[in-house]
């Protein structure tokens, strides 16, 4: 990607002066690459921590969902038992 390379090695560099060695510009470029690499490592570490946090939250949400589902299921069964076992107010007791 040209844009990425221009951040590391910009085109608007000052041309080499007669006494300046090529080695110096290589060292500058290597320093720039090292800085970029360290930045990317820090970004990776930050994103990895965020991903681990989200995975933990997802697990917790799933645990809560299962707990609420089990409670709801249990209440539903209990309600059906009570409806089944209770006499209906619409049926007359005297025939």
Secondary structure, DSSP 8 states (H G I E B T S, - for coil): -HHHHHHHS-TT-----TT--HHHHHHHHHHHHHHHHHHHHHHHHHHHHHHHHHHHHHHHHHHHHHHHHHHHHHHHHHHHHHHHHS--TTS-S--
